[in-house]
């Protein structure tokens, strides 16, 4: 890897890796780190080009971010972990699980999507406009380039189908808000396509982990506490 990813680590036990969303950093999971560090070794990452992790020279793509996670785990000598991903972090976690299934114990996908069409239109339209504007100026302004790369993730990625998910046998919790920016039909498609999944819809919008942390943490803890040989408790 051409960079070193920044992480915040707390607690002890079986690893639980937290992957934030687009344009955010590890601090999004403040409530989860506080709660789950009582039971797990919680590692909250800053994705490439986010927070305190440098951009580097590799492609700015979800596939690259999944590869970065694999190298990070190798460097930390983490053979298996639970992954909790939010939004683009959920997409990274899913791509990682599909490419490196032997490295995943359990998977929590919060507000992820298989493709850009999973995002509600009234949310996606302003993103498309911003993407088009920053695309025009990305060769002139470094800030425009950075903004373009962030928006490009939301406009052009990921590229997955329900059929691809059918090979993933790890236990998965698909969790979203009842007023999420991801279409509920799309969230249900993800859950239905995974052979060993459960669906949880909570009160709230896309940011339920931060805004409804009590119910979110309870749902995730219940899922993780189910029979698992490597449970950190």
NUMARTI-736703 format. One record per residue (C-alpha): x, y, z. Coordinates in steps of 0.25 Angstrom, whole numbers, plus 5000, padded with zeros to 4 digits. Layout:
! NUMARTI-736703
REC|X|Y|Z
...
! end
This chain:
! NUMARTI-736703
REC|5000|5000|5000
REC|5005|5014|4996
REC|5000|5020|5009
REC|4997|5016|5024
REC|4983|5017|5028
REC|4980|5025|5041
REC|4972|5018|5052
REC|4966|5020|5066
REC|4967|5007|5074
REC|4961|5004|5087
REC|4957|4992|5096
REC|4961|4977|5095
REC|4956|4964|5089
REC|4952|4960|5075
REC|4954|4971|5065
REC|4942|4980|5061
REC|4946|4989|5050
REC|4937|5001|5047
REC|4937|5008|5033
REC|4931|5022|5032
REC|4924|5028|5020
REC|4927|5037|5009
REC|4934|5050|5013
REC|4934|5046|5028
REC|4945|5040|5037
REC|4946|5030|5049
REC|4939|5040|5058
REC|4925|5037|5052
REC|4926|5024|5060
REC|4928|5031|5074
REC|4916|5025|5081
REC|4919|5011|5075
REC|4934|5012|5079
REC|4930|5015|5093
REC|4919|5004|5094
REC|4926|4993|5087
REC|4940|4995|5093
REC|4935|4989|5106
REC|4934|4975|5098
REC|4943|4976|5086
REC|4956|4982|5080
REC|4949|4993|5073
REC|4957|4999|5061
REC|4951|5011|5054
REC|4958|5014|5041
REC|4960|5027|5033
REC|4958|5023|5018
REC|4969|5027|5008
REC|4967|5042|5006
REC|4958|5044|5018
REC|4961|5049|5032
REC|4975|5047|5035
REC|4978|5037|5025
REC|4986|5042|5012
REC|4981|5042|4998
REC|4993|5034|4992
REC|4994|5031|4978
REC|4985|5019|4976
REC|4972|5020|4970
REC|4961|5027|4978
REC|4951|5015|4977
REC|4943|5006|4986
REC|4950|4994|4981
REC|4964|5001|4985
REC|4958|5004|4999
REC|4955|4989|5000
REC|4969|4986|4996
REC|4974|4996|5006
REC|4966|4989|5017
REC|4972|4976|5014
REC|4986|4982|5014
REC|4983|4989|5027
REC|4978|4976|5034
REC|4991|4969|5029
REC|5000|4980|5035
REC|4992|4978|5048
REC|4992|4963|5047
REC|4977|4962|5048
REC|4973|4949|5041
REC|4958|4951|5043
REC|4949|4962|5048
REC|4935|4967|5049
REC|4932|4978|5040
REC|4923|4989|5042
REC|4921|4999|5030
REC|4913|5011|5028
REC|4908|5016|5015
REC|4921|5016|5006
REC|4927|5008|5017
REC|4916|4998|5016
REC|4920|4997|5001
REC|4934|4995|5004
REC|4931|4985|5015
REC|4923|4977|5005
REC|4933|4978|4994
REC|4944|4973|5004
REC|4935|4961|5008
REC|4933|4957|4994
REC|4947|4957|4991
REC|4953|4952|5004
REC|4942|4944|5010
REC|4952|4936|5019
REC|4955|4949|5026
REC|4941|4953|5031
REC|4934|4947|5043
REC|4921|4955|5043
REC|4917|4967|5034
REC|4908|4979|5038
REC|4903|4987|5026
REC|4897|5000|5030
REC|4891|5009|5018
REC|4899|5002|5007
REC|4895|5001|4993
REC|4898|4992|4981
REC|4899|5003|4971
REC|4896|5018|4970
REC|4881|5015|4966
REC|4879|5011|4980
REC|4880|5025|4985
REC|4866|5033|4985
REC|4865|5042|4973
REC|4864|5055|4981
REC|4877|5052|4988
REC|4884|5048|4976
REC|4881|5059|4967
REC|4888|5070|4975
REC|4900|5061|4976
REC|4900|5059|4961
REC|4900|5074|4959
REC|4911|5076|4968
REC|4919|5065|4962
REC|4917|5071|4948
REC|4922|5085|4953
REC|4934|5079|4960
REC|4937|5071|4948
REC|4939|5083|4939
REC|4949|5089|4949
REC|4956|5077|4954
REC|4969|5080|4946
REC|4969|5094|4951
REC|4967|5094|4966
REC|4972|5084|4975
REC|4960|5086|4984
REC|4951|5083|4972
REC|4958|5070|4969
REC|4956|5066|4983
REC|4942|5069|4983
REC|4940|5062|4970
REC|4947|5049|4975
REC|4937|5049|4987
REC|4925|5051|4978
REC|4930|5042|4967
REC|4929|5030|4977
REC|4914|5033|4980
REC|4911|5036|4965
REC|4918|5024|4958
REC|4920|5013|4969
REC|4918|5002|4973
REC|4914|4993|4962
REC|4908|4980|4969
REC|4896|4971|4966
REC|4888|4963|4976
REC|4893|4950|4969
REC|4907|4954|4973
REC|4903|4954|4987
REC|4898|4940|4987
REC|4912|4934|4989
REC|4914|4941|5002
REC|4911|4932|5014
REC|4916|4940|5026
REC|4905|4945|5035
REC|4900|4959|5031
REC|4892|4969|5038
REC|4886|4979|5028
REC|4881|4991|5036
REC|4875|5005|5031
REC|4866|5016|5035
REC|4852|5016|5032
REC|4854|5030|5025
REC|4868|5026|5019
REC|4873|5033|5007
REC|4875|5018|5001
REC|4862|5013|4995
REC|4856|5003|5005
REC|4853|4993|4993
REC|4868|4994|4990
REC|4871|4991|5005
REC|4862|4979|5004
REC|4868|4974|4991
REC|4882|4974|4998
REC|4876|4966|5010
REC|4868|4957|5001
REC|4881|4954|4992
REC|4890|4950|5004
REC|4887|4935|5008
REC|4890|4937|5023
REC|4885|4951|5026
REC|4875|4958|5035
REC|4868|4972|5032
REC|4866|4982|5043
REC|4859|4996|5040
REC|4860|5006|5051
REC|4854|5019|5053
REC|4862|5030|5047
REC|4869|5035|5034
REC|4882|5031|5028
REC|4890|5034|5040
REC|4884|5025|5051
REC|4897|5021|5057
REC|4899|5035|5061
REC|4885|5040|5063
REC|4879|5027|5069
REC|4891|5021|5075
REC|4884|5014|5086
REC|4875|5005|5077
REC|4886|5004|5067
REC|4896|4999|5077
REC|4885|4989|5083
REC|4882|4983|5069
REC|4897|4981|5065
REC|4900|4976|5079
REC|4889|4966|5078
REC|4894|4961|5065
REC|4908|4960|5069
REC|4905|4953|5082
REC|4898|4941|5074
REC|4906|4929|5074
REC|4920|4932|5069
REC|4933|4924|5072
REC|4941|4936|5072
REC|4932|4945|5080
REC|4940|4955|5088
REC|4932|4954|5101
! end
